[in-house]
Amino acid sequence: MVTRATVSKERAGAGSAAEPTDQLALRRANLSRTLRHIRQNGPRSRAAIAAATGLHKATVSSLVDELLDRRLVRELGPEHSGSAGRPGRGIALSPDVGAIGIEINVDYLAVHGSDLTGRTVIEKRVSFDAQGRDVERCLDDLTEAARRSLAELTRRGVTPVGLTVAVPGLVDVSRGVVVLAPNLGWRDVPVATRLAHGLSPELWIGVDNDANLAALAEYTWGVAAGTDDLVYLTGEVGVGGGVIVNGRLLRGADGFSGEVGHLPVEPGGDRCGCGRVGCWETKVGLAELVRRATPDAAYGIGDGPIPDPQERVAEIARRLAAGDPGVAAAVAEVGSWLGHGGAILVNLFNPRVIVLGGYFAELADHLIPSAQANLARMALASTAARCHFVASHLGFTAAARGGAGVVVERMIDDPAAVMLAGAR
């Protein structure tokens, strides 16, 4: 039997006469505190949780019982602490619930599905010609991809609680609206509402910028995990940046920060998809590299299916390996411009690392030398010496992984909002 999940619309503070608002809020906070402790520290007995959190043993026992009822945790075998007395049963995160992240980009759709423990259940990417479809057809295809992914997660024994869509553009996260996505040709597209019509009404749906979600994934699981000050660069047809400052994602006053691909770096340069000229994206985006390195396979040429971005990068890598001087010069030029824009980011945000994602990571060995050299020349010397480029290991599914992570974080923040059919 298929089970369903929902994130309740009830807010913390929607109390009743029998249970005052402050008591509801306190219990929600303690549920989150308990669940977060288990995630950070691994399986623990009720007694160990109580000792570490400072909560009363009876309170912890009640909280754990509720988390068990909601299927957010599970009981393991007896935990032997080495002290006298009967061993307690270990409480661990449950693999029974999870989330989906889906990224829609110019030339691909990426999906990542994981459970509450962080285990990857689904990960895939398929070629997708977003520019060759109108908005409605894109949303139809996105809805169908979401439906198939949710069904696959369920078939694998994980009940999906929600999904997050990653989009390369400006996103009003509170409304789930893509305000502007130049490379997709989207403006004021209500993605969350549109998907809600085609998916279960019990499912939480979010929409966010792809670079922001990828930065969160990098901060949590990536090569620079735990680095409190970092910049993540997407390295796709468009170039976006997710900025982590002091361990928190920088969104800005309206939530539109991170559009680093549209930094003006060359007055009078090439026209960008955003309508302006001389944007950084026109110097380091994948479309520009492909145009320079493999003009015979540039975007917009040919009537067949659009190649997957990794296929394009693989062809560039093959020509580099064969010693093609034109390709080598094109890659070195992109690397130099990568350092140019990176220096601006270093002077603005003082990150410890700049993480290269997407195609940047695929060609990192060829890009980083010239990028790092130009960064050193253009950034303040003392800052540049302590900031370096690193290649992401998360690949083209980083944003989708971050999207699934956002849903998981919602579960951790408010376990009381998660209701699963069939819970005991």
Wavefront OBJ file of the C-alpha trace (Angstrom):
o trace
v 0.000 0.000 0.000
v 1.333 3.421 -0.946
v 1.718 5.711 2.028
v 1.430 9.461 1.762
v 3.100 12.304 3.516
v 2.180 15.880 4.247
v 3.715 18.902 5.855
v 0.926 20.448 7.869
v -0.090 24.055 7.220
v -0.477 24.475 10.982
v 1.969 27.051 12.319
v 3.832 26.939 15.604
v 1.609 28.971 17.892
v -1.721 27.637 16.593
v -2.613 26.316 20.011
v -5.822 25.389 21.750
v -7.391 26.084 25.100
v -6.148 22.736 26.361
v -2.572 23.321 25.206
v -1.495 26.968 25.283
v 0.558 28.477 22.508
v 3.752 28.668 24.525
v 3.531 24.975 25.425
v 3.028 24.000 21.774
v 5.961 26.164 20.714
v 8.155 24.700 23.444
v 7.287 21.147 22.460
v 7.970 21.854 18.783
v 11.320 23.353 19.720
v 12.206 20.344 21.878
v 11.184 17.907 19.135
v 13.497 19.735 16.755
v 16.257 19.853 19.356
v 16.019 16.119 19.929
v 15.913 15.224 16.240
v 18.800 17.555 15.417
v 20.878 16.059 18.245
v 20.366 12.576 16.804
v 21.332 13.778 13.325
v 24.496 15.466 14.546
v 25.621 12.765 16.959
v 24.278 9.501 15.576
v 22.109 6.899 17.354
v 21.656 7.583 21.058
v 19.640 6.087 23.891
v 16.933 8.180 25.492
v 19.130 8.564 28.591
v 22.083 9.754 26.504
v 19.890 12.286 24.670
v 18.592 13.608 27.981
v 22.100 13.946 29.398
v 23.402 15.767 26.320
v 20.455 18.123 25.797
v 19.699 18.865 29.444
v 16.073 17.830 29.002
v 14.348 15.716 31.640
v 14.388 11.972 30.962
v 10.602 11.769 31.005
v 10.409 14.655 28.521
v 12.883 12.990 26.182
v 10.985 9.714 26.400
v 7.774 11.504 25.389
v 9.514 13.377 22.576
v 11.085 10.208 21.215
v 7.726 8.431 21.332
v 6.222 11.217 19.222
v 9.105 11.086 16.748
v 8.599 7.319 16.511
v 4.887 7.892 15.890
v 5.751 10.279 13.079
v 8.229 7.722 11.660
v 11.074 10.227 11.822
v 13.210 7.979 14.030
v 13.505 4.252 14.639
v 14.663 2.090 17.519
v 17.805 0.008 17.211
v 19.154 -2.752 19.414
v 20.213 -2.181 23.045
v 22.989 0.377 23.484
v 25.664 -0.652 25.971
v 27.157 2.447 27.580
v 29.547 0.588 29.873
v 27.721 1.776 32.984
v 25.620 -0.299 35.336
v 21.958 -0.865 34.660
v 19.844 -2.105 31.797
v 21.098 -0.878 28.401
v 18.841 1.565 26.561
v 17.699 1.127 22.978
v 19.459 3.336 20.445
v 17.334 5.929 18.648
v 18.383 6.681 15.061
v 17.059 8.735 12.163
v 14.532 6.886 10.054
v 15.207 5.921 6.432
v 11.447 5.726 5.853
v 10.945 9.409 4.924
v 12.740 11.578 2.411
v 12.696 14.307 -0.192
v 13.309 15.111 -3.835
v 15.306 17.926 -5.406
v 14.918 18.703 -9.133
v 16.987 21.165 -11.119
v 15.788 22.501 -14.445
v 18.501 24.108 -16.520
v 19.102 25.163 -20.102
v 20.272 21.755 -21.264
v 19.420 19.220 -18.574
v 17.113 18.081 -15.796
v 18.760 16.691 -12.663
v 17.087 14.746 -9.853
v 18.335 13.832 -6.395
v 16.300 11.868 -3.887
v 17.481 11.139 -0.354
v 16.086 9.948 2.933
v 16.243 11.608 6.333
v 19.562 9.921 7.118
v 21.168 11.618 4.108
v 21.430 8.412 2.075
v 21.181 8.977 -1.683
v 18.248 6.967 -3.028
v 17.899 8.468 -6.518
v 20.367 10.483 -8.578
v 20.094 11.055 -12.295
v 20.430 13.674 -14.999
v 18.902 13.746 -18.479
v 19.388 16.040 -21.457
v 16.680 18.680 -21.743
v 16.311 21.501 -24.269
v 14.631 24.197 -22.186
v 15.251 26.890 -24.781
v 13.463 24.818 -27.409
v 10.292 24.596 -25.290
v 7.868 27.273 -24.201
v 7.222 27.823 -20.497
v 4.084 25.682 -20.382
v 5.755 22.707 -21.996
v 8.759 23.075 -19.671
v 6.448 23.047 -16.671
v 4.565 20.030 -18.021
v 7.838 18.145 -18.419
v 9.032 19.294 -14.999
v 5.798 18.099 -13.387
v 6.077 14.723 -15.092
v 9.707 14.365 -13.988
v 8.664 15.194 -10.429
v 5.816 12.688 -10.540
v 8.094 9.889 -11.767
v 10.781 10.710 -9.201
v 8.322 10.783 -6.315
v 6.892 7.441 -7.428
v 10.370 5.935 -7.683
v 11.269 7.143 -4.197
v 8.081 5.548 -2.874
v 8.822 2.266 -4.690
v 12.181 2.195 -2.929
v 10.479 2.332 0.445
v 10.940 6.046 1.184
v 7.879 8.253 1.664
v 8.461 11.705 0.133
v 7.526 14.666 2.307
v 8.328 17.379 -0.212
v 10.400 18.548 -3.141
v 12.378 21.635 -4.100
v 12.860 22.876 -7.645
v 16.169 24.575 -8.488
v 16.063 27.232 -11.219
v 18.892 29.341 -12.702
v 17.509 32.796 -12.034
v 15.904 35.200 -9.581
v 13.402 33.396 -7.371
v 10.846 34.746 -4.931
v 11.238 31.864 -2.506
v 8.296 32.845 -0.295
v 5.858 32.566 -3.235
v 7.655 29.921 -5.280
v 7.780 32.286 -8.275
v 10.644 32.568 -10.760
v 10.880 36.324 -11.209
v 13.457 36.192 -13.991
v 15.478 33.370 -15.543
v 17.153 34.931 -18.605
v 18.674 31.758 -20.012
v 15.354 29.931 -19.800
v 13.389 32.908 -21.101
v 11.158 32.876 -18.022
v 9.640 35.881 -16.292
v 7.162 35.820 -13.367
v 6.512 32.073 -13.611
v 4.557 30.619 -10.615
v 6.421 27.304 -10.560
v 5.245 26.099 -7.135
v 1.583 26.770 -7.888
v 1.860 25.155 -11.298
v 3.458 21.992 -9.897
v 0.946 21.852 -7.058
v -1.844 21.395 -9.631
v -0.157 18.299 -11.004
v 1.083 16.696 -7.792
v -0.400 15.531 -4.521
v -1.891 18.391 -2.464
v -0.269 16.807 0.594
v 3.229 17.496 -0.732
v 5.317 20.538 0.279
v 6.774 22.252 -2.811
v 9.534 24.848 -2.782
v 11.446 26.753 -5.452
v 14.890 28.320 -5.092
v 17.880 29.565 -7.040
v 20.146 26.775 -8.299
v 23.399 28.347 -7.077
v 22.006 28.919 -3.594
v 20.920 25.297 -3.325
v 24.230 24.051 -4.696
v 26.107 26.220 -2.180
v 24.074 24.692 0.657
v 24.866 21.205 -0.657
v 28.546 22.075 -0.885
v 28.570 23.496 2.636
v 26.902 20.348 3.984
v 28.406 17.494 1.953
v 31.020 18.830 -0.436
v 34.757 19.227 -0.689
v 34.560 22.425 1.400
v 31.973 21.108 3.875
v 31.921 23.134 7.067
v 33.865 26.070 5.585
v 31.960 29.027 7.015
v 32.911 31.471 4.261
v 32.743 30.174 0.722
v 31.458 31.017 -2.746
v 30.063 28.337 -5.046
v 30.051 28.932 -8.818
v 27.631 26.882 -10.903
v 29.639 26.563 -14.131
v 26.786 25.977 -16.586
v 25.468 27.828 -19.645
v 24.657 30.551 -17.143
v 26.895 31.312 -14.197
v 25.431 31.789 -10.737
v 26.999 32.088 -7.335
v 25.894 30.887 -3.926
v 27.561 32.794 -1.096
v 27.982 31.367 2.408
v 28.998 33.986 4.995
v 29.728 32.951 8.567
v 27.993 29.629 7.966
v 24.789 31.122 6.554
v 23.508 31.522 3.023
v 23.544 35.155 1.926
v 20.233 35.987 0.254
v 20.093 39.786 0.324
v 17.188 42.138 1.046
v 14.868 40.627 -1.578
v 16.437 37.174 -1.799
v 18.059 37.902 -5.152
v 21.763 37.840 -4.254
v 24.164 35.543 -6.070
v 23.628 36.635 -9.685
v 27.383 36.900 -10.084
v 27.262 35.870 -13.727
v 25.946 39.343 -14.484
v 28.820 41.224 -12.931
v 29.937 43.707 -15.635
v 33.530 42.813 -16.485
v 33.965 44.103 -20.043
v 32.287 47.377 -21.046
v 31.310 47.111 -24.684
v 31.638 43.325 -24.630
v 29.279 40.661 -25.960
v 25.551 40.822 -25.326
v 24.356 38.573 -22.511
v 21.120 36.607 -22.273
v 19.963 39.144 -19.690
v 20.059 41.868 -22.354
v 23.111 43.693 -21.001
v 26.630 43.637 -22.416
v 29.939 42.518 -20.955
v 28.576 40.244 -18.206
v 30.994 37.771 -16.606
v 28.770 34.976 -17.934
v 29.672 35.948 -21.508
v 33.303 35.234 -20.648
v 33.131 32.060 -18.563
v 29.749 30.408 -19.231
v 29.731 26.978 -20.878
v 28.079 28.373 -24.002
v 30.986 30.787 -24.471
v 33.626 28.100 -23.946
v 31.886 25.799 -26.417
v 31.686 28.648 -28.955
v 35.401 29.324 -28.603
v 36.711 25.772 -28.259
v 34.346 23.772 -30.459
v 32.558 26.261 -32.740
v 31.334 23.350 -34.856
v 29.217 22.221 -31.860
v 28.164 25.603 -30.461
v 24.789 26.081 -28.813
v 22.105 26.829 -31.370
v 23.778 24.808 -34.153
v 22.051 21.679 -35.421
v 18.497 20.384 -35.263
v 19.101 17.235 -33.223
v 18.683 16.716 -29.473
v 20.768 19.123 -27.427
v 23.831 17.329 -26.022
v 24.221 16.768 -22.323
v 26.683 19.304 -20.840
v 29.057 16.517 -19.805
v 29.153 15.349 -23.434
v 30.214 18.838 -24.499
v 32.866 18.984 -21.776
v 34.095 15.494 -22.665
v 34.654 16.620 -26.249
v 36.641 19.646 -25.074
v 38.702 17.386 -22.787
v 39.400 15.015 -25.697
v 40.661 17.891 -27.838
v 42.798 19.158 -24.973
v 44.331 15.703 -24.589
v 45.026 15.624 -28.325
v 46.990 18.856 -28.009
v 44.592 21.123 -29.931
v 46.150 24.587 -29.483
v 42.925 26.461 -30.205
v 41.039 24.576 -27.509
v 43.913 25.013 -25.038
v 43.925 28.770 -25.692
v 40.145 28.988 -25.242
v 40.260 27.147 -21.924
v 43.161 29.276 -20.669
v 41.241 32.430 -21.625
v 38.180 31.260 -19.677
v 40.428 30.447 -16.718
v 41.881 33.946 -16.778
v 38.420 35.511 -16.795
v 37.399 33.122 -14.014
v 40.179 34.605 -11.890
v 39.113 38.124 -12.899
v 35.576 37.673 -11.597
v 36.814 35.616 -8.670
v 38.939 38.559 -7.546
v 35.822 40.743 -7.428
v 34.092 38.164 -5.231
v 37.131 37.878 -2.968
v 37.256 41.642 -2.501
v 33.516 41.721 -1.730
v 33.021 38.663 0.482
v 36.480 37.542 1.627
v 35.712 33.822 1.216
v 38.163 31.135 2.251
v 37.455 29.083 -0.904
v 35.752 29.487 -4.260
v 34.203 26.149 -5.149
v 33.940 25.404 -8.858
v 30.876 23.422 -9.843
v 29.413 22.174 -13.113
v 31.758 22.228 -16.072
v 34.305 24.287 -14.116
v 34.881 21.227 -11.921
v 35.155 18.913 -14.947
v 37.970 21.046 -16.409
v 39.407 22.251 -13.108
v 42.947 21.006 -13.770
v 43.070 23.189 -16.880
v 41.176 26.202 -15.503
v 42.543 26.664 -11.993
v 46.179 27.543 -12.823
v 45.277 30.624 -14.873
v 42.312 31.434 -12.627
v 44.415 31.356 -9.465
v 47.159 33.424 -11.095
v 44.731 36.149 -12.154
v 43.050 36.066 -8.747
v 46.408 36.720 -7.114
v 47.074 39.633 -9.452
v 43.712 41.334 -9.081
v 42.596 40.697 -5.505
v 44.062 42.328 -2.421
v 47.290 40.412 -1.830
v 46.713 39.375 1.773
v 43.189 38.164 0.987
v 44.033 36.409 -2.264
v 46.850 34.487 -0.603
v 44.321 32.840 1.711
v 41.582 32.141 -0.841
v 41.878 29.426 -3.425
v 39.800 27.683 -6.075
v 38.751 24.080 -5.477
v 36.782 21.686 -7.685
v 33.457 20.388 -6.417
v 32.912 16.633 -6.253
v 29.125 16.909 -6.398
v 28.846 17.214 -10.183
v 25.885 18.593 -12.102
v 23.400 17.328 -9.484
v 24.637 19.641 -6.698
v 21.622 21.959 -6.854
v 19.174 19.048 -6.853
v 20.977 17.574 -3.846
v 20.691 20.923 -2.083
v 16.985 21.039 -2.931
v 16.352 17.704 -1.254
v 18.418 18.918 1.691
v 16.163 21.955 2.132
v 13.147 19.676 2.604
v 15.057 17.519 5.094
v 16.049 20.649 7.002
v 12.370 21.639 7.195
v 11.632 18.263 8.767
v 14.408 18.757 11.304
v 13.295 22.313 12.085
v 9.668 21.350 12.693
v 9.067 17.609 13.112
v 5.552 18.305 14.364
v 4.591 19.529 10.886
v 5.324 16.127 9.335
v 2.395 13.735 9.229
v 2.730 10.349 7.601
v -0.160 8.089 6.785
v 0.299 4.721 8.403
v 2.348 6.094 11.302
v 1.875 4.104 14.445
l 1 2 3 4 5 6 7 8 9 10 11 12 13 14 15 16 17 18 19 20 21 22 23 24 25 26 27 28 29 30 31 32 33 34 35 36 37 38 39 40 41 42 43 44 45 46 47 48 49 50 51 52 53 54 55 56 57 58 59 60 61 62 63 64 65 66 67 68 69 70 71 72 73 74 75 76 77 78 79 80 81 82 83 84 85 86 87 88 89 90 91 92 93 94 95 96 97 98 99 100 101 102 103 104 105 106 107 108 109 110 111 112 113 114 115 116 117 118 119 120 121 122 123 124 125 126 127 128 129 130 131 132 133 134 135 136 137 138 139 140 141 142 143 144 145 146 147 148 149 150 151 152 153 154 155 156 157 158 159 160 161 162 163 164 165 166 167 168 169 170 171 172 173 174 175 176 177 178 179 180 181 182 183 184 185 186 187 188 189 190 191 192 193 194 195 196 197 198 199 200 201 202 203 204 205 206 207 208 209 210 211 212 213 214 215 216 217 218 219 220 221 222 223 224 225 226 227 228 229 230 231 232 233 234 235 236 237 238 239 240 241 242 243 244 245 246 247 248 249 250 251 252 253 254 255 256 257 258 259 260 261 262 263 264 265 266 267 268 269 270 271 272 273 274 275 276 277 278 279 280 281 282 283 284 285 286 287 288 289 290 291 292 293 294 295 296 297 298 299 300 301 302 303 304 305 306 307 308 309 310 311 312 313 314 315 316 317 318 319 320 321 322 323 324 325 326 327 328 329 330 331 332 333 334 335 336 337 338 339 340 341 342 343 344 345 346 347 348 349 350 351 352 353 354 355 356 357 358 359 360 361 362 363 364 365 366 367 368 369 370 371 372 373 374 375 376 377 378 379 380 381 382 383 384 385 386 387 388 389 390 391 392 393 394 395 396 397 398 399 400 401 402 403 404 405 406 407 408 409 410 411 412 413 414 415 416 417 418 419 420 421 422 423 424
